[in-house]
Amino acid sequence: MKDYTDLKVFTDKKLRTLRNNINNRLVSFKSVTTKALPPSHMLHGQDEAQCKALLERVLKELRTRG
């Protein structure tokens, strides 16, 4: 699992990519068959609750950057 403790070190582009990946992953959790992510994926090892919490933090960081 990747370390997302300090989102301030992420570039704007990386944060937007992370936001999009989280949104896609949350949609996949709602489907009947949620496939496992490969270990190289940025959200590997994250469950639905962790993704939602991370999305909140990412959105907050993007808002502070304006």
MARBA-3410 file (N, C-alpha, C, O; in Angstrom, 1 decimal):
66
0.8,-1.2,0.0,0.0,0.0,0.0,0.9,1.2,0.0,1.9,1.3,0.7 ~ 0.5,2.2,-0.8,1.3,3.4,-0.9,1.1,4.3,0.3,0.1,4.1,1.1 ~ 2.0,5.3,0.5,1.9,6.2,1.7,1.2,7.5,1.2,1.8,8.2,0.4 ~ 0.1,7.8,1.8,-0.7,9.0,1.5,-0.8,9.9,2.7,-1.8,10.6,2.8 ~ 0.2,9.8,3.6,0.0,10.6,4.8,0.2,12.1,4.6,-0.4,12.9,5.2
1.1,12.5,3.6,1.4,13.9,3.3,1.1,14.2,1.9,1.9,14.0,1.0 ~ -0.2,14.6,1.6,-0.6,14.9,0.3,0.0,16.2,-0.3,-0.1,16.5,-1.5 ~ 0.6,17.0,0.6,1.2,18.3,0.1,2.4,18.1,-0.8,2.8,18.9,-1.6 ~ 3.0,16.9,-0.7,4.2,16.6,-1.6,3.8,16.2,-3.0,4.6,16.1,-3.9 ~ 2.5,15.9,-3.2,2.0,15.4,-4.5,1.8,16.6,-5.4,1.4,17.7,-5.0
2.1,16.5,-6.7,1.9,17.5,-7.7,0.4,17.6,-7.9,-0.4,16.7,-7.6 ~ -0.1,18.7,-8.5,-1.5,18.9,-8.8,-1.9,17.8,-9.7,-3.0,17.2,-9.6 ~ -1.1,17.4,-10.7,-1.5,16.4,-11.7,-1.6,15.0,-11.0,-2.6,14.3,-11.3 ~ -0.7,14.7,-10.1,-0.8,13.5,-9.4,-2.0,13.4,-8.5,-2.6,12.3,-8.3 ~ -2.4,14.5,-7.8,-3.6,14.5,-7.0,-4.8,14.3,-7.9,-5.7,13.6,-7.4
-4.9,14.9,-9.0,-6.0,14.8,-9.9,-6.1,13.3,-10.4,-7.2,12.7,-10.5 ~ -5.0,12.7,-10.7,-4.9,11.3,-11.1,-5.4,10.4,-10.0,-6.2,9.5,-10.2 ~ -5.0,10.7,-8.8,-5.4,9.9,-7.6,-6.9,10.1,-7.4,-7.6,9.1,-7.1 ~ -7.4,11.3,-7.5,-8.8,11.5,-7.4,-9.6,10.7,-8.4,-10.6,10.1,-8.0 ~ -9.2,10.7,-9.6,-9.9,10.0,-10.7,-9.8,8.5,-10.4,-10.8,7.8,-10.6
-8.7,8.0,-10.0,-8.5,6.6,-9.7,-9.4,6.1,-8.5,-10.0,5.1,-8.5 ~ -9.5,7.0,-7.5,-10.3,6.7,-6.4,-11.8,6.7,-6.8,-12.5,5.7,-6.4 ~ -12.2,7.7,-7.6,-13.6,7.7,-8.0,-14.0,6.4,-8.8,-15.0,5.8,-8.7 ~ -13.1,6.0,-9.7,-13.3,4.8,-10.5,-13.3,3.6,-9.6,-14.1,2.7,-9.8 ~ -12.5,3.5,-8.6,-12.5,2.4,-7.7,-13.7,2.3,-6.9,-14.3,1.2,-6.6
-14.2,3.5,-6.4,-15.5,3.5,-5.7,-16.6,3.0,-6.5,-17.5,2.3,-6.0 ~ -16.7,3.3,-7.8,-17.7,2.8,-8.7,-17.6,1.3,-8.8,-18.6,0.6,-8.8 ~ -16.3,0.8,-8.9,-16.1,-0.6,-9.0,-16.5,-1.4,-7.8,-16.9,-2.6,-7.9 ~ -16.5,-0.8,-6.6,-16.9,-1.4,-5.4,-18.4,-1.7,-5.4,-18.9,-2.6,-4.8 ~ -19.2,-0.8,-6.1,-20.6,-1.0,-6.2,-21.0,-2.1,-7.2,-22.2,-2.5,-7.2
-20.1,-2.5,-8.1,-20.5,-3.5,-9.0,-20.4,-4.9,-8.3,-19.9,-5.0,-7.2 ~ -21.0,-5.9,-9.0,-21.1,-7.2,-8.4,-19.7,-7.9,-8.2,-19.4,-8.5,-7.2 ~ -18.9,-7.7,-9.3,-17.6,-8.3,-9.3,-16.5,-7.2,-9.2,-16.2,-6.6,-10.2 ~ -15.9,-7.0,-8.1,-14.8,-6.1,-7.9,-13.5,-6.9,-8.0,-13.2,-7.7,-7.2 ~ -12.8,-6.5,-9.1,-11.5,-7.3,-9.3,-10.4,-6.7,-8.4,-10.4,-5.5,-8.0
-9.5,-7.6,-8.0,-8.4,-7.2,-7.2,-7.4,-6.4,-8.0,-7.2,-6.7,-9.2 ~ -6.8,-5.4,-7.4,-5.9,-4.6,-8.1,-4.5,-5.2,-8.0,-4.1,-5.8,-7.0 ~ -3.7,-5.0,-9.0,-2.3,-5.5,-8.9,-1.5,-4.7,-7.9,-1.8,-3.6,-7.6 ~ -0.4,-5.3,-7.4,0.4,-4.7,-6.3,1.0,-3.3,-6.8,1.3,-2.5,-6.0 ~ 1.1,-3.1,-8.1,1.7,-1.9,-8.6,0.7,-0.7,-8.6,1.1,0.4,-8.8
-0.6,-1.0,-8.5,-1.6,0.0,-8.6,-1.6,0.9,-7.3,-1.3,0.4,-6.2 ~ -1.8,2.2,-7.6,-1.7,3.2,-6.5,-2.7,2.9,-5.3,-2.5,3.4,-4.2 ~ -3.8,2.2,-5.6,-4.8,2.0,-4.6,-4.8,0.5,-4.1,-5.8,0.1,-3.4 ~ -3.8,-0.2,-4.4,-3.7,-1.6,-4.0,-3.8,-1.7,-2.5,-3.1,-1.0,-1.7 ~ -4.7,-2.6,-2.0,-4.8,-2.8,-0.5,-5.8,-1.9,0.2,-5.9,-2.0,1.4
-6.4,-1.0,-0.6,-7.3,-0.1,0.0,-8.7,-0.6,-0.1,-9.1,-1.1,-1.2 ~ -9.5,-0.6,1.0,-10.9,-1.0,0.9,-11.8,0.2,0.6,-11.3,1.3,0.5 ~ -13.1,0.0,0.6,-14.0,1.1,0.2,-13.9,2.2,1.2,-13.9,3.4,0.8 ~ -13.9,1.9,2.5,-13.9,3.0,3.5,-12.6,3.8,3.4,-12.6,5.0,3.6 ~ -11.5,3.1,3.2,-10.2,3.8,3.1,-10.2,4.7,1.8,-9.6,5.8,1.9
-10.8,4.2,0.8,-10.8,5.0,-0.5,-11.7,6.3,-0.3,-11.3,7.3,-0.7 ~ -12.8,6.1,0.4,-13.6,7.3,0.7,-12.9,8.3,1.6,-13.0,9.5,1.3 ~ -12.2,7.8,2.6,-11.5,8.7,3.5,-10.4,9.4,2.7,-10.1,10.6,2.9 ~ -9.7,8.7,1.9,-8.6,9.3,1.1,-9.1,10.3,0.1,-8.5,11.3,-0.1 ~ -10.3,10.0,-0.5,-10.9,10.9,-1.5,-11.2,12.2,-0.8,-11.0,13.3,-1.3
-11.7,12.2,0.5,-12.0,13.4,1.2,-10.7,14.2,1.4,-10.8,15.5,1.2 ~ -9.7,13.6,1.8,-8.4,14.3,2.0,-7.8,14.9,0.7,-7.3,16.0,0.7 ~ -8.0,14.1,-0.4,-7.5,14.6,-1.7,-8.3,15.8,-2.1,-7.7,16.8,-2.6 ~ -9.6,15.7,-2.0,-10.5,16.9,-2.4,-10.2,18.1,-1.6,-10.1,19.2,-2.1 ~ -9.9,17.9,-0.3,-9.6,19.0,0.6,-8.3,19.7,0.2,-8.2,20.9,0.2
-7.3,18.8,-0.1,-6.0,19.4,-0.6,-6.1,20.1,-1.9,-5.5,21.2,-2.1 ~ -6.9,19.6,-2.8,-7.1,20.3,-4.1,-7.8,21.6,-3.9,-7.5,22.6,-4.6 ~ -8.7,21.7,-3.0,-9.4,22.9,-2.7,-8.5,24.0,-2.1,-8.6,25.2,-2.4 ~ -7.6,23.5,-1.2,-6.6,24.5,-0.6,-5.7,25.1,-1.7,-5.2,26.2,-1.5 ~ -5.4,24.3,-2.7,-4.5,24.8,-3.7,-5.2,25.7,-4.7,-4.6,26.5,-5.4
-6.5,25.7,-4.7,-7.3,26.6,-5.5,-7.3,26.3,-6.9,-8.0,27.0,-7.7
END
